[in-house]
């Protein structure tokens, strides 16, 4: 009887995996890290997927003209002629107690390191940043986990592959935005079918 239940579960799992595989129409293959060549509905496209791992522009501390300037630079960086740029954002609230606990643990470790090496300015600024984040959370600002994907959907042309492969470098050098390539072709397939 146990064997029949296990076999039934394996069959259900197989059927569900085939249903999930067949719901996404088309196929994608990686050309370079973060860059995919996808075919859907008879149309071939080049898709580049990146996540923003760090961005050091403190928008809440800038004046209006500086914000407009940063937004203009951001648009100029990511607006590629012949490509459609799509951004996906997901915001999830973070458990405040565990987050404060993590910050306190990091703070203790870094304060010990700073006590041993008082001349380390990079470490000192990191400790000040941790203290500032902790202070903001204790004042009532809820921390949020932000995940995002920037997708560039272009026509199937080799020139776009070369242009899209330089986006990481250009974003880092011009705006100090660190992009990480998304290497999951299933995400590219979902975006092309969205």
N, CA, C and O atoms as a DFTB+ gen file, in Angstrom:
776 C
 N C O
     1  1       0.817      -1.189       0.000
     2  2       0.000       0.000       0.000
     3  2       0.869       1.265       0.000
     4  3       0.591       2.219      -0.728
     5  1       1.921       1.262       0.821
     6  2       2.828       2.410       0.867
     7  2       3.481       2.632      -0.492
     8  3       3.665       3.766      -0.934
     9  1       3.830       1.516      -1.148
    10  2       4.469       1.611      -2.471
    11  2       3.518       2.249      -3.481
    12  3       3.946       3.058      -4.303
    13  1       2.244       1.900      -3.429
    14  2       1.256       2.475      -4.346
    15  2       1.095       3.978      -4.119
    16  3       0.944       4.747      -5.068
    17  1       1.130       4.384      -2.851
    18  2       1.018       5.809      -2.543
    19  2       2.213       6.568      -3.095
    20  3       2.061       7.642      -3.678
    21  1       3.409       6.002      -2.909
    22  2       4.627       6.645      -3.417
    23  2       4.594       6.722      -4.935
    24  3       4.946       7.752      -5.511
    25  1       4.177       5.644      -5.590
    26  2       4.091       5.650      -7.058
    27  2       3.068       6.693      -7.527
    28  3       3.297       7.390      -8.516
    29  1       1.954       6.796      -6.823
    30  2       0.943       7.788      -7.174
    31  2       1.470       9.206      -7.030
    32  3       1.204      10.063      -7.873
    33  1       2.219       9.451      -5.959
    34  2       2.813      10.774      -5.761
    35  2       3.829      11.100      -6.847
    36  3       3.891      12.239      -7.310
    37  1       4.629      10.113      -7.263
    38  2       5.594      10.334      -8.347
    39  2       4.876      10.661      -9.654
    40  3       5.322      11.524     -10.411
    41  1       3.761       9.971      -9.920
    42  2       3.012      10.245     -11.143
    43  2       2.408      11.652     -11.115
    44  3       2.436      12.364     -12.118
    45  1       1.866      12.044      -9.968
    46  2       1.302      13.394      -9.841
    47  2       2.390      14.439     -10.019
    48  3       2.177      15.453     -10.684
    49  1       3.553      14.199      -9.429
    50  2       4.679      15.133      -9.562
    51  2       5.111      15.262     -11.021
    52  3       5.378      16.367     -11.493
    53  1       5.182      14.127     -11.746
    54  2       5.573      14.137     -13.150
    55  2       4.560      14.918     -13.981
    56  3       4.935      15.718     -14.837
    57  1       3.270      14.680     -13.723
    58  2       2.226      15.369     -14.482
    59  2       2.282      16.871     -14.222
    60  3       2.200      17.668     -15.157
    61  1       2.420      17.259     -12.951
    62  2       2.487      18.684     -12.617
    63  2       3.714      19.357     -13.212
    64  3       3.626      20.494     -13.676
    65  1       4.861      18.675     -13.206
    66  2       6.064      19.287     -13.782
    67  2       5.914      19.476     -15.278
    68  3       6.390      20.471     -15.823
    69  1       5.257      18.535     -15.958
    70  2       5.029      18.701     -17.395
    71  2       4.035      19.816     -17.671
    72  3       4.177      20.538     -18.658
    73  1       3.031      19.969     -16.815
    74  2       2.071      21.060     -16.997
    75  2       2.773      22.395     -16.836
    76  3       2.552      23.311     -17.628
    77  1       3.624      22.517     -15.811
    78  2       4.351      23.764     -15.577
    79  2       5.288      24.056     -16.737
    80  3       5.399      25.201     -17.174
    81  1       5.971      23.015     -17.244
    82  2       6.892      23.216     -18.357
    83  2       6.159      23.651     -19.619
    84  3       6.664      24.478     -20.379
    85  1       4.981      23.101     -19.843
    86  2       4.266      23.388     -21.077
    87  2       3.445      24.670     -21.017
    88  3       2.971      25.134     -22.054
    89  1       3.261      25.265     -19.818
    90  2       2.500      26.507     -19.756
    91  2       3.300      27.680     -20.291
    92  3       2.728      28.597     -20.880
    93  1       4.610      27.669     -20.098
    94  2       5.447      28.728     -20.649
    95  2       5.722      28.387     -22.104
    96  3       6.328      27.358     -22.406
    97  1       5.278      29.248     -22.994
    98  2       5.399      28.970     -24.415
    99  2       6.715      29.534     -24.912
   100  3       7.026      30.703     -24.684
   101  1       7.484      28.703     -25.586
   102  2       8.750      29.136     -26.145
   103  2       9.924      28.479     -25.455
   104  3       9.767      27.602     -24.606
   105  1      11.118      28.932     -25.848
   106  2      12.331      28.401     -25.222
   107  2      13.396      29.483     -25.211
   108  3      13.424      30.361     -26.073
   109  1      14.268      29.402     -24.223
   110  2      15.351      30.367     -24.079
   111  2      16.650      29.621     -23.844
   112  3      16.680      28.589     -23.173
   113  1      17.723      30.157     -24.408
   114  2      19.044      29.590     -24.136
   115  2      19.993      30.738     -23.820
   116  3      19.886      31.834     -24.370
   117  1      20.915      30.453     -22.927
   118  2      21.863      31.482     -22.491
   119  2      22.909      31.721     -23.569
   120  3      23.471      30.775     -24.122
   121  1      23.165      32.980     -23.862
   122  2      24.217      33.365     -24.799
   123  2      25.447      33.798     -24.017
   124  3      26.566      33.380     -24.314
   125  1      25.230      34.635     -23.021
   126  2      26.249      35.105     -22.079
   127  2      25.571      35.156     -20.718
   128  3      24.345      35.063     -20.649
   129  1      26.323      35.300     -19.639
   130  2      25.650      35.397     -18.340
   131  2      24.675      36.575     -18.294
   132  3      25.065      37.732     -18.447
   133  1      23.405      36.253     -18.080
   134  2      22.370      37.273     -18.016
   135  2      21.754      37.626     -19.351
   136  3      20.785      38.385     -19.395
   137  1      22.287      37.098     -20.445
   138  2      21.769      37.409     -21.783
   139  2      21.274      36.116     -22.422
   140  3      21.994      35.119     -22.476
   141  1      20.036      36.150     -22.905
   142  2      19.393      34.965     -23.446
   143  2      18.852      35.243     -24.837
   144  3      18.476      36.368     -25.165
   145  1      18.823      34.194     -25.645
   146  2      18.158      34.252     -26.940
   147  2      16.893      33.421     -26.783
   148  3      16.958      32.215     -26.548
   149  1      15.742      34.072     -26.914
   150  2      14.461      33.416     -26.665
   151  2      13.616      33.411     -27.929
   152  3      13.650      34.341     -28.736
   153  1      12.859      32.336     -28.072
   154  2      11.908      32.228     -29.168
   155  2      10.538      31.959     -28.572
   156  3      10.350      30.993     -27.833
   157  1       9.587      32.818     -28.896
   158  2       8.210      32.653     -28.438
   159  2       7.278      33.157     -29.521
   160  3       7.483      34.238     -30.073
   161  1       6.258      32.379     -29.822
   162  2       5.270      32.727     -30.854
   163  2       5.926      32.990     -32.205
   164  3       5.458      33.846     -32.955
   165  1       6.983      32.282     -32.525
   166  2       7.665      32.437     -33.799
   167  2       8.543      33.666     -33.895
   168  3       9.092      33.942     -34.962
   169  1       8.691      34.409     -32.818
   170  2       9.515      35.616     -32.806
   171  2      10.745      35.353     -31.953
   172  3      10.644      34.872     -30.824
   173  1      11.896      35.671     -32.503
   174  2      13.153      35.493     -31.783
   175  2      13.596      36.836     -31.209
   176  3      13.571      37.857     -31.896
   177  1      14.001      36.819     -29.942
   178  2      14.408      38.049     -29.261
   179  2      15.651      37.801     -28.428
   180  3      15.954      36.671     -28.046
   181  1      16.359      38.882     -28.158
   182  2      17.480      38.862     -27.227
   183  2      16.984      39.508     -25.938
   184  3      16.442      40.614     -25.962
   185  1      17.168      38.819     -24.816
   186  2      16.723      39.335     -23.521
   187  2      17.908      39.351     -22.573
   188  3      18.640      38.369     -22.454
   189  1      18.088      40.479     -21.901
   190  2      19.107      40.588     -20.853
   191  2      18.390      40.842     -19.536
   192  3      17.517      41.705     -19.452
   193  1      18.762      40.089     -18.511
   194  2      18.146      40.219     -17.193
   195  2      19.210      40.538     -16.158
   196  3      20.227      39.850     -16.067
   197  1      18.971      41.582     -15.380
   198  2      19.897      41.975     -14.318
   199  2      19.106      42.321     -13.062
   200  3      17.960      42.765     -13.137
   201  1      19.727      42.113     -11.917
   202  2      19.176      42.604     -10.658
   203  2      20.102      43.695     -10.146
   204  3      21.316      43.632     -10.342
   205  1      19.531      44.686      -9.494
   206  2      20.338      45.755      -8.900
   207  2      20.759      45.279      -7.519
   208  3      19.922      45.116      -6.631
   209  1      22.062      45.056      -7.336
   210  2      22.523      44.586      -6.028
   211  2      22.876      45.744      -5.114
   212  3      22.761      45.619      -3.894
   213  1      23.303      46.867      -5.671
   214  2      23.512      48.053      -4.836
   215  2      23.444      49.307      -5.696
   216  3      23.885      49.336      -6.844
   217  1      22.877      50.331      -5.096
   218  2      22.760      51.637      -5.736
   219  2      22.993      52.666      -4.647
   220  3      22.278      52.674      -3.644
   221  1      23.972      53.531      -4.821
   222  2      24.377      54.421      -3.733
   223  2      23.808      55.829      -3.841
   224  3      24.282      56.734      -3.154
   225  1      22.809      56.033      -4.682
   226  2      22.201      57.365      -4.783
   227  2      21.135      57.503      -3.701
   228  3      20.079      56.880      -3.804
   229  1      21.389      58.311      -2.659
   230  2      20.392      58.485      -1.587
   231  2      19.306      59.460      -2.024
   232  3      19.393      60.657      -1.750
   233  1      18.289      58.949      -2.700
   234  2      17.260      59.788      -3.309
   235  2      16.527      60.628      -2.261
   236  3      16.147      61.765      -2.539
   237  1      16.325      60.080      -1.065
   238  2      15.582      60.830      -0.049
   239  2      16.367      62.007       0.514
   240  3      15.790      62.852       1.198
   241  1      17.666      62.085       0.246
   242  2      18.484      63.181       0.757
   243  2      18.853      64.201      -0.319
   244  3      19.585      65.152      -0.043
   245  1      18.351      64.013      -1.548
   246  2      18.706      64.902      -2.654
   247  2      17.660      65.996      -2.842
   248  3      16.499      65.842      -2.463
   249  1      18.094      67.087      -3.426
   250  2      17.184      68.163      -3.810
   251  2      16.439      67.746      -5.079
   252  3      16.818      66.785      -5.749
   253  1      15.375      68.482      -5.396
   254  2      14.546      68.142      -6.545
   255  2      15.349      68.122      -7.847
   256  3      15.205      67.193      -8.641
   257  1      16.183      69.123      -8.074
   258  2      16.953      69.184      -9.325
   259  2      17.946      68.029      -9.413
   260  3      18.193      67.503     -10.498
   261  1      18.516      67.630      -8.270
   262  2      19.436      66.492      -8.274
   263  2      18.704      65.186      -8.573
   264  3      19.236      64.316      -9.261
   265  1      17.482      65.051      -8.054
   266  2      16.684      63.853      -8.337
   267  2      16.369      63.779      -9.822
   268  3      16.482      62.716     -10.432
   269  1      15.972      64.907     -10.409
   270  2      15.680      64.943     -11.845
   271  2      16.927      64.572     -12.642
   272  3      16.840      63.835     -13.624
   273  1      18.085      65.078     -12.224
   274  2      19.343      64.768     -12.899
   275  2      19.647      63.266     -12.819
   276  3      20.040      62.660     -13.815
   277  1      19.464      62.666     -11.630
   278  2      19.726      61.231     -11.474
   279  2      18.753      60.390     -12.298
   280  3      19.153      59.401     -12.913
   281  1      17.485      60.778     -12.311
   282  2      16.500      60.039     -13.103
   283  2      16.832      60.139     -14.586
   284  3      16.703      59.156     -15.316
   285  1      17.257      61.316     -15.040
   286  2      17.639      61.496     -16.450
   287  2      18.836      60.620     -16.806
   288  3      18.855      59.995     -17.866
   289  1      19.827      60.571     -15.933
   290  2      20.992      59.711     -16.179
   291  2      20.600      58.235     -16.176
   292  3      21.107      57.452     -16.980
   293  1      19.694      57.857     -15.268
   294  2      19.207      56.483     -15.186
   295  2      18.502      56.093     -16.479
   296  3      18.723      55.007     -17.014
   297  1      17.644      56.993     -16.980
   298  2      16.921      56.720     -18.227
   299  2      17.887      56.643     -19.399
   300  3      17.761      55.756     -20.243
   301  1      18.852      57.559     -19.467
   302  2      19.828      57.529     -20.559
   303  2      20.665      56.257     -20.529
   304  3      21.041      55.735     -21.578
   305  1      20.956      55.759     -19.340
   306  2      21.755      54.542     -19.215
   307  2      20.987      53.321     -19.702
   308  3      21.537      52.484     -20.417
   309  1      19.716      53.217     -19.317
   310  2      18.958      52.004     -19.605
   311  2      18.065      52.093     -20.831
   312  3      17.423      51.102     -21.181
   313  1      17.998      53.240     -21.497
   314  2      17.203      53.358     -22.717
   315  2      18.090      53.021     -23.907
   316  3      18.885      53.847     -24.356
   317  1      17.948      51.818     -24.405
   318  2      18.740      51.358     -25.545
   319  2      17.846      51.422     -26.779
   320  3      16.772      50.821     -26.787
   321  1      18.268      52.138     -27.824
   322  2      17.439      52.227     -29.029
   323  2      17.180      50.839     -29.621
   324  3      18.108      50.053     -29.808
   325  1      15.922      50.551     -29.912
   326  2      15.548      49.259     -30.471
   327  2      15.227      48.211     -29.422
   328  3      14.860      47.087     -29.764
   329  1      15.358      48.558     -28.158
   330  2      15.064      47.624     -27.062
   331  2      13.970      48.199     -26.173
   332  3      13.815      49.413     -26.039
   333  1      13.234      47.303     -25.584
   334  2      12.226      47.692     -24.604
   335  2      12.801      47.377     -23.227
   336  3      13.246      46.256     -22.981
   337  1      12.793      48.358     -22.329
   338  2      13.305      48.172     -20.976
   339  2      12.127      48.023     -20.027
   340  3      11.238      48.873     -19.979
   341  1      12.133      46.928     -19.272
   342  2      11.051      46.634     -18.340
   343  2      11.664      46.395     -16.971
   344  3      12.662      45.684     -16.850
   345  1      11.069      46.988     -15.934
   346  2      11.546      46.749     -14.572
   347  2      10.439      46.093     -13.763
   348  3       9.271      46.471     -13.855
   349  1      10.824      45.113     -12.976
   350  2       9.909      44.410     -12.083
   351  2      10.409      44.598     -10.664
   352  3      11.565      44.300     -10.366
   353  1       9.545      45.090      -9.788
   354  2       9.897      45.294      -8.385
   355  2       8.992      44.447      -7.509
   356  3       7.803      44.280      -7.783
   357  1       9.578      43.922      -6.458
   358  2       8.821      43.160      -5.474
   359  2       9.245      43.642      -4.094
   360  3      10.432      43.630      -3.766
   361  1       8.287      44.060      -3.291
   362  2       8.565      44.562      -1.946
   363  2       7.940      43.616      -0.926
   364  3       6.755      43.294      -1.008
   365  1       8.748      43.174       0.034
   366  2       8.269      42.296       1.097
   367  2       8.689      42.877       2.439
   368  3       9.861      43.204       2.622
   369  1       7.754      43.014       3.390
   370  2       8.158      43.492       4.714
   371  2       9.050      42.467       5.404
   372  3       8.887      41.260       5.224
   373  1       9.985      42.965       6.188
   374  2      10.955      42.117       6.876
   375  2      10.540      42.000       8.337
   376  3      10.002      42.945       8.912
   377  1      10.789      40.840       8.933
   378  2      10.536      40.651      10.358
   379  2      11.491      41.558      11.132
   380  3      12.708      41.383      11.076
   381  1      10.937      42.517      11.847
   382  2      11.743      43.552      12.502
   383  2      12.637      42.967      13.586
   384  3      13.798      43.359      13.708
   385  1      12.113      42.035      14.371
   386  2      12.902      41.476      15.475
   387  2      14.145      40.744      14.975
   388  3      15.242      40.946      15.497
   389  1      13.972      39.895      13.964
   390  2      15.138      39.162      13.450
   391  2      16.111      40.102      12.740
   392  3      17.323      39.899      12.797
   393  1      15.581      41.133      12.069
   394  2      16.450      42.079      11.368
   395  2      17.282      42.896      12.360
   396  3      18.477      43.106      12.149
   397  1      16.645      43.356      13.444
   398  2      17.377      44.088      14.491
   399  2      18.419      43.172      15.125
   400  3      19.529      43.607      15.431
   401  1      18.063      41.911      15.319
   402  2      19.009      40.948      15.892
   403  2      20.228      40.777      14.981
   404  3      21.361      40.730      15.460
   405  1      19.995      40.685      13.667
   406  2      21.107      40.569      12.714
   407  2      21.978      41.818      12.743
   408  3      23.205      41.724      12.727
   409  1      21.350      42.977      12.785
   410  2      22.113      44.231      12.820
   411  2      22.933      44.313      14.099
   412  3      24.100      44.705      14.063
   413  1      22.334      43.947      15.234
   414  2      23.071      43.980      16.501
   415  2      24.266      43.035      16.486
   416  3      25.338      43.371      16.989
   417  1      24.076      41.847      15.903
   418  2      25.188      40.890      15.811
   419  2      26.314      41.446      14.934
   420  3      27.485      41.399      15.311
   421  1      25.945      41.972      13.759
   422  2      26.957      42.566      12.874
   423  2      27.653      43.735      13.557
   424  3      28.868      43.901      13.452
   425  1      26.870      44.536      14.253
   426  2      27.414      45.705      14.936
   427  2      28.416      45.306      16.015
   428  3      29.463      45.939      16.148
   429  1      28.111      44.276      16.777
   430  2      29.045      43.805      17.800
   431  2      30.351      43.336      17.177
   432  3      31.434      43.668      17.658
   433  1      30.240      42.562      16.102
   434  2      31.444      42.037      15.442
   435  2      32.285      43.175      14.862
   436  3      33.508      43.184      15.006
   437  1      31.635      44.119      14.216
   438  2      32.369      45.222      13.588
   439  2      32.953      46.181      14.621
   440  3      34.015      46.758      14.391
   441  1      32.276      46.359      15.754
   442  2      32.834      47.213      16.805
   443  2      34.090      46.597      17.415
   444  3      35.024      47.314      17.774
   445  1      34.114      45.277      17.531
   446  2      35.329      44.600      18.014
   447  2      36.462      44.798      17.015
   448  3      37.593      45.092      17.399
   449  1      36.150      44.633      15.721
   450  2      37.169      44.854      14.684
   451  2      37.656      46.297      14.703
   452  3      38.852      46.555      14.568
   453  1      36.733      47.231      14.868
   454  2      37.089      48.648      14.881
   455  2      37.931      48.998      16.106
   456  3      38.800      49.867      16.036
   457  1      37.680      48.333      17.211
   458  2      38.476      48.562      18.415
   459  2      39.922      48.119      18.201
   460  3      40.851      48.713      18.749
   461  1      40.101      47.066      17.396
   462  2      41.451      46.578      17.110
   463  2      42.159      47.424      16.057
   464  3      43.381      47.566      16.086
   465  1      41.385      47.988      15.125
   466  2      41.966      48.785      14.038
   467  2      41.215      50.114      13.954
   468  3      40.292      50.258      13.153
   469  1      41.604      51.070      14.769
   470  2      40.882      52.345      14.874
   471  2      41.082      53.250      13.664
   472  3      40.323      54.202      13.480
   473  1      42.072      52.978      12.849
   474  2      42.343      53.847      11.705
   475  2      41.597      53.419      10.443
   476  3      41.718      54.080       9.411
   477  1      40.838      52.346      10.498
   478  2      40.120      51.832       9.335
   479  2      38.864      52.681       9.100
   480  3      37.842      52.487       9.758
   481  1      38.952      53.612       8.165
   482  2      37.836      54.530       7.908
   483  2      36.667      53.838       7.204
   484  3      35.509      54.197       7.420
   485  1      36.967      52.860       6.374
   486  2      35.902      52.136       5.683
   487  2      35.046      51.365       6.693
   488  3      33.818      51.354       6.600
   489  1      35.702      50.731       7.646
   490  2      34.991      49.999       8.688
   491  2      34.201      50.953       9.586
   492  3      33.088      50.642      10.009
   493  1      34.786      52.108       9.869
   494  2      34.107      53.101      10.707
   495  2      32.824      53.597      10.022
   496  3      31.792      53.746      10.676
   497  1      32.890      53.848       8.722
   498  2      31.689      54.311       8.008
   499  2      30.633      53.204       7.937
   500  3      29.436      53.488       7.980
   501  1      31.070      51.949       7.830
   502  2      30.128      50.826       7.818
   503  2      29.408      50.720       9.168
   504  3      28.199      50.494       9.213
   505  1      30.153      50.884      10.260
   506  2      29.559      50.845      11.606
   507  2      28.566      51.996      11.774
   508  3      27.486      51.806      12.334
   509  1      28.926      53.181      11.295
   510  2      28.012      54.326      11.378
   511  2      26.738      54.078      10.577
   512  3      25.650      54.478      10.989
   513  1      26.880      53.418       9.434
   514  2      25.715      53.099       8.616
   515  2      24.811      52.094       9.342
   516  3      23.589      52.242       9.335
   517  1      25.408      51.079       9.964
   518  2      24.618      50.107      10.727
   519  2      23.877      50.775      11.885
   520  3      22.709      50.477      12.136
   521  1      24.556      51.674      12.584
   522  2      23.927      52.384      13.702
   523  2      22.771      53.242      13.195
   524  3      21.721      53.312      13.833
   525  1      22.962      53.891      12.051
   526  2      21.907      54.729      11.477
   527  2      20.694      53.890      11.067
   528  3      19.554      54.287      11.309
   529  1      20.938      52.733      10.449
   530  2      19.833      51.852      10.049
   531  2      19.082      51.369      11.286
   532  3      17.851      51.360      11.304
   533  1      19.814      50.973      12.307
   534  2      19.194      50.506      13.557
   535  2      18.362      51.620      14.201
   536  3      17.258      51.376      14.689
   537  1      18.892      52.819      14.196
   538  2      18.178      53.963      14.777
   539  2      16.876      54.234      14.010
   540  3      15.842      54.512      14.617
   541  1      16.931      54.153      12.692
   542  2      15.728      54.391      11.884
   543  2      14.652      53.338      12.156
   544  3      13.468      53.659      12.258
   545  1      15.077      52.083      12.270
   546  2      14.107      51.013      12.526
   547  2      13.474      51.190      13.901
   548  3      12.269      51.001      14.062
   549  1      14.288      51.552      14.892
   550  2      13.760      51.740      16.244
   551  2      12.834      52.957      16.335
   552  3      12.004      53.032      17.240
   553  1      12.969      53.899      15.415
   554  2      12.061      55.057      15.372
   555  2      10.724      54.713      14.723
   556  3       9.776      55.493      14.813
   557  1      10.638      53.559      14.074
   558  2       9.360      53.138      13.502
   559  2       9.349      52.923      12.008
   560  3       8.304      52.580      11.455
   561  1      10.466      53.110      11.330
   562  2      10.509      52.873       9.887
   563  2      10.619      51.367       9.655
   564  3      11.558      50.728      10.130
   565  1       9.664      50.810       8.930
   566  2       9.630      49.371       8.686
   567  2      10.610      49.007       7.578
   568  3      10.541      49.574       6.488
   569  1      11.524      48.068       7.837
   570  2      12.441      47.640       6.778
   571  2      11.704      46.790       5.742
   572  3      10.788      46.039       6.074
   573  1      12.116      46.922       4.504
   574  2      11.486      46.213       3.406
   575  2      12.563      45.523       2.588
   576  3      13.623      46.092       2.329
   577  1      12.282      44.286       2.182
   578  2      13.180      43.562       1.289
   579  2      12.744      43.863      -0.142
   580  3      11.615      43.563      -0.531
   581  1      13.632      44.450      -0.909
   582  2      13.321      44.837      -2.278
   583  2      14.063      43.903      -3.222
   584  3      15.288      43.790      -3.164
   585  1      13.319      43.241      -4.085
   586  2      13.956      42.460      -5.137
   587  2      13.466      43.014      -6.468
   588  3      12.312      43.420      -6.598
   589  1      14.342      43.026      -7.433
   590  2      13.986      43.638      -8.706
   591  2      14.703      42.951      -9.845
   592  3      15.739      42.311      -9.664
   593  1      14.135      43.096     -11.006
   594  2      14.763      42.612     -12.238
   595  2      14.596      43.704     -13.282
   596  3      13.502      44.233     -13.481
   597  1      15.685      44.029     -13.938
   598  2      15.629      44.923     -15.093
   599  2      15.794      44.039     -16.322
   600  3      16.787      43.325     -16.461
   601  1      14.817      44.097     -17.202
   602  2      14.832      43.269     -18.404
   603  2      14.946      44.161     -19.632
   604  3      14.231      45.155     -19.766
   605  1      15.847      43.792     -20.515
   606  2      15.999      44.465     -21.804
   607  2      15.552      43.472     -22.870
   608  3      16.162      42.415     -23.028
   609  1      14.502      43.802     -23.593
   610  2      13.975      42.920     -24.631
   611  2      14.268      43.577     -25.968
   612  3      13.722      44.634     -26.284
   613  1      15.143      42.939     -26.758
   614  2      15.609      43.520     -28.022
   615  2      15.311      42.571     -29.175
   616  3      14.993      41.399     -28.975
   617  1      15.422      43.106     -30.386
   618  2      15.303      42.274     -31.573
   619  2      16.483      41.314     -31.628
   620  3      17.514      41.541     -30.994
   621  1      16.321      40.250     -32.389
   622  2      17.387      39.256     -32.510
   623  2      18.465      39.784     -33.450
   624  3      18.366      39.645     -34.669
   625  1      19.495      40.391     -32.867
   626  2      20.609      40.945     -33.627
   627  2      21.865      40.828     -32.772
   628  3      21.820      41.054     -31.563
   629  1      22.969      40.481     -33.391
   630  2      24.227      40.280     -32.663
   631  2      24.708      41.573     -32.017
   632  3      25.321      41.536     -30.950
   633  1      24.442      42.711     -32.643
   634  2      24.900      43.984     -32.079
   635  2      24.272      44.252     -30.711
   636  3      24.899      44.878     -29.857
   637  1      23.048      43.787     -30.497
   638  2      22.410      43.968     -29.191
   639  2      23.093      43.129     -28.114
   640  3      23.171      43.546     -26.959
   641  1      23.583      41.962     -28.482
   642  2      24.281      41.116     -27.503
   643  2      25.512      41.841     -26.982
   644  3      25.762      41.849     -25.777
   645  1      26.278      42.446     -27.874
   646  2      27.476      43.184     -27.447
   647  2      27.109      44.412     -26.627
   648  3      27.762      44.715     -25.629
   649  1      26.068      45.118     -27.046
   650  2      25.637      46.319     -26.310
   651  2      25.136      45.957     -24.913
   652  3      25.457      46.640     -23.940
   653  1      24.351      44.887     -24.815
   654  2      23.793      44.475     -23.527
   655  2      24.849      43.908     -22.586
   656  3      24.694      43.976     -21.367
   657  1      25.911      43.355     -23.137
   658  2      26.957      42.801     -22.270
   659  2      27.802      43.895     -21.619
   660  3      28.537      43.618     -20.671
   661  1      27.709      45.135     -22.111
   662  2      28.459      46.240     -21.498
   663  2      27.634      47.026     -20.479
   664  3      28.150      47.950     -19.850
   665  1      26.359      46.669     -20.309
   666  2      25.480      47.403     -19.387
   667  2      26.014      47.364     -17.958
   668  3      26.002      48.386     -17.272
   669  1      26.482      46.205     -17.496
   670  2      27.005      46.081     -16.124
   671  2      28.134      47.075     -15.877
   672  3      28.130      47.811     -14.890
   673  1      29.095      47.083     -16.790
   674  2      30.275      47.940     -16.667
   675  2      29.883      49.420     -16.723
   676  3      30.366      50.227     -15.929
   677  1      29.008      49.765     -17.662
   678  2      28.590      51.156     -17.823
   679  2      27.818      51.649     -16.603
   680  3      28.026      52.774     -16.150
   681  1      26.932      50.816     -16.074
   682  2      26.151      51.215     -14.892
   683  2      27.055      51.433     -13.689
   684  3      26.839      52.359     -12.907
   685  1      28.060      50.590     -13.538
   686  2      28.979      50.730     -12.404
   687  2      29.815      51.997     -12.534
   688  3      30.002      52.714     -11.552
   689  1      30.314      52.281     -13.720
   690  2      31.212      53.417     -13.904
   691  2      30.504      54.765     -13.979
   692  3      31.058      55.770     -13.532
   693  1      29.300      54.812     -14.531
   694  2      28.642      56.106     -14.690
   695  2      27.761      56.492     -13.506
   696  3      27.687      57.667     -13.147
   697  1      27.091      55.509     -12.896
   698  2      26.144      55.843     -11.823
   699  2      26.392      55.079     -10.528
   700  3      25.620      55.211      -9.578
   701  1      27.441      54.294     -10.478
   702  2      27.775      53.484      -9.299
   703  2      26.625      52.548      -8.926
   704  3      26.308      52.372      -7.750
   705  1      26.009      51.954      -9.946
   706  2      24.953      50.956      -9.765
   707  2      25.569      49.600     -10.085
   708  3      26.089      49.389     -11.181
   709  1      25.506      48.686      -9.128
   710  2      26.066      47.350      -9.328
   711  2      24.944      46.427      -9.791
   712  3      23.969      46.207      -9.072
   713  1      25.093      45.891     -10.998
   714  2      24.119      44.964     -11.566
   715  2      24.685      43.555     -11.532
   716  3      25.870      43.348     -11.792
   717  1      23.838      42.592     -11.210
   718  2      24.233      41.185     -11.256
   719  2      23.376      40.495     -12.304
   720  3      22.160      40.685     -12.331
   721  1      23.998      39.689     -13.174
   722  2      23.207      39.006     -14.196
   723  2      22.337      37.902     -13.596
   724  3      22.754      37.199     -12.675
   725  1      21.133      37.760     -14.126
   726  2      20.240      36.667     -13.753
   727  2      20.531      35.524     -14.714
   728  3      20.472      35.713     -15.929
   729  1      20.840      34.354     -14.199
   730  2      21.269      33.253     -15.063
   731  2      20.193      32.188     -15.267
   732  3      20.459      31.166     -15.900
   733  1      18.995      32.404     -14.748
   734  2      17.918      31.427     -14.872
   735  2      17.147      31.666     -16.168
   736  3      16.459      32.681     -16.285
   737  1      17.241      30.752     -17.154
   738  2      16.522      30.963     -18.414
   739  2      15.005      30.907     -18.245
   740  3      14.269      31.439     -19.076
   741  1      14.535      30.269     -17.178
   742  2      13.093      30.207     -16.943
   743  2      12.521      31.595     -16.649
   744  3      11.394      31.895     -17.042
   745  1      13.290      32.442     -15.963
   746  2      12.837      33.814     -15.705
   747  2      12.748      34.601     -17.009
   748  3      11.819      35.385     -17.204
   749  1      13.709      34.392     -17.894
   750  2      13.659      35.059     -19.201
   751  2      12.433      34.606     -19.982
   752  3      11.781      35.409     -20.650
   753  1      12.125      33.325     -19.896
   754  2      10.958      32.791     -20.593
   755  2       9.664      33.372     -20.038
   756  3       8.740      33.675     -20.793
   757  1       9.598      33.527     -18.725
   758  2       8.401      34.124     -18.125
   759  2       8.252      35.588     -18.536
   760  3       7.138      36.054     -18.774
   761  1       9.353      36.306     -18.618
   762  2       9.281      37.720     -18.990
   763  2       8.879      37.878     -20.449
   764  3       8.101      38.773     -20.779
   765  1       9.391      37.030     -21.318
   766  2       9.033      37.141     -22.738
   767  2       7.556      36.783     -22.954
   768  3       6.929      37.277     -23.892
   769  1       7.003      35.929     -22.092
   770  2       5.596      35.538     -22.212
   771  2       4.662      36.383     -21.362
   772  3       3.459      36.127     -21.329
   773  1       5.191      37.382     -20.677
   774  2       4.379      38.195     -19.768
   775  2       3.444      39.093     -20.541
   776  3       2.681      39.852     -19.942
